[in-house]
Amino acid sequence: MSQWLNQVIEHASVPSDFLATVRQQSRETLQQQGWPGRRAESWRFTPLTSVAKREVKSATDVTAQHAPEIDGLNAIELVFVDGKLTTDCDKLEVPDGVLIATFDNLSEAEQQRAAKVFGQVKPEHHVFGLVNDVASEQGVFIDVADNVTLEKVIRITNLVSQDVDAHTRVAVNIGENASARIVEHAQGDTPSMTTAFVEYMIGDNAHLEHYRFALMAGQAKQIGGSHFALHNGSTLNSTIVGYGSELSRLDVDIIHRGEHADAKMNAVYLLAQGELFDLHSNIEHTQPNGTTEENARGIIGDNARAVFNGRIHIHRDAQKTLAELNNRNLLLSRKGLINTKPELEIYADDVKCAHGATVAEIDEEALYYLLTRGISRSKALVILNFGFIQELVNQVPDDAIREWLLPKLSERFTRMEVK
Amino acid sequence: MLKIQNLHASVEDKTIIKGLDLEVKPGEVHAIMGPNGAGKSTLGYVLSGRDGYEVNEGTATFNNQDLLDMDVEERAQSGLFLAFQYPVEIPGVSNMEFMKESVNAIREKQGKESLTAAEFLKKAKEACKQVQLPLAFLKRGVNEGFSGGEKKRNEIMQMILLQPTLAILDESDSGLDVDALQVVADGVNSQRDGERSFIVVTHYQRLLDYIKPDFVHILADGKIVKSGDASLAQEVEKNGYAFLGKKYEESEV
């Protein structure tokens, strides 16, 4: 056990709501399995000592804040500050067939639908997912009814104040033939500890365009997950952008629960000096004829460390699965480090599956060539190395998000000193 | 314009340049010839400031500035240009994007306004035409999949766009047939305006039939051992580098 975990469990005021049973179960599981030890495989390269010894500090006064500006983004904005939703859901302009409400404000029918998502997509083995089950007080349920196409983007923003512990939770249900676009956005660099988990149930022939911007940096510790269950004929297009921080860990699970589902995920991470970013992705194909295409690319600065674990698990019945996973990394310094581990587990015999991981260093000869043409070192590095990140950013389907992201990442990259 | 005195330089602790003196005045064309291993390419790398090429002794001033104290990009911004013998391929970076950054970086240093995309394109098209590179090459990755001759022409194209005050051409003739040689030489000659200077590094006399040098220097074992006018190149053509002594008798010309 750790001091922090003990305190989290003690402090948690589990609401006696429709989710009480699940929360109680998670609490028991946590108490049984305890704190992940040094040898726990999923935390092998990401030490948790700084969290273990932490003193829990809950926010006292929470003031509403604005979400970071994204020019031209037409969004329904939900803002969490220090784990508390500061948006008044009743005042949101939400189209017919779309529900956005806090867990304590659901009708019985809505509660039933939410209960089919909460804790039902996220695998049980995520320790901090269990922590979040127990410690997240007021979650939000987003429900898009069958056949509804939501034009506006829904953005869930997470902000946190100095030294605070914050836990946020969202459950999303996208009905049959429905379509939605959802952005998860966390930003800031104040010392803090957050967990943020979102579960998505994507119905038959439904479509989700998803973004997760895990942009907390500096001394902000952020641990979270985005978890997707795909049903028959559904599609997912997910873009993930991660910065490193003192501790930054993201778990993504894509679970093909129906046939003929297609998932595409592009992940980009940029780690400045001394930062850590850990991305664990897990793709489960349990049914036939599904496809997954995952591309993860990262640039790792001086003394920074990236961890990438990409697992693809193709179950016995998942014949005709097509799954590809590719991870490419660029080290800006000899003192940067990447632990990359693709894992394939295939139990079906008629599948196409590919994975690969590469690590590269700066091409000194190309850099010299650009310098001899009067291009500054920092600009030359952007031209040479930012390209392969840019390739993924260019695939971002939303124009406003793409236009916002590109200069933002380019600027961060330019500031990443090369030794 | 360029004054090199008693230059000593080494690569990985091996001394390659061993006391080289050279003065280039505005508008002059200097040819540097020499056998393989004389240090010809090294000179270009040292003057351009390549990492790993260490100056152990001597000075080099360029337009009254201490050249050796400047970063690679500063040297370029101050008007030094090196045409590479083996230009590197950079897939994924378009020739156009690369050259536009380059031209504007140098213009910025000169206090000129950046060129707009349209203005740049116009100049780039003219430069391409001058060295007979199809326009499609602007869109391709830098030198990506270019033939040897295309790479050399791409270097000259860059020189035309960047308008340096001193251009060092490192074996810009190697691997070229006569027609390509003519194109490269025409490109260089078009830039001779009485102010711009050139150092033409070559193994063979052939290029000097097309680019007439004012001075010819023979570089051997890291030093200039003989200097003269264009007729010195003819002499080398006829007799090889045998006059340098026994060590070079077998040297192929």
Interface residues (C-beta under 8 A of the other chain):
Chain A: D363 E364 E365 A366 Y368 Y369 L370 L371 T372 R373 G374 I375 S376 R377 K379 A380 I383 L384 G387 F388
Chain B: S48 G49 R50 D51 D71 V72 E73 R75 A76 Q77 F81 L82 F84 P87 V88 I90 G92 V93 E97 F98 M99 E101 S102 A105 I106 K109 V142 Q158 L162
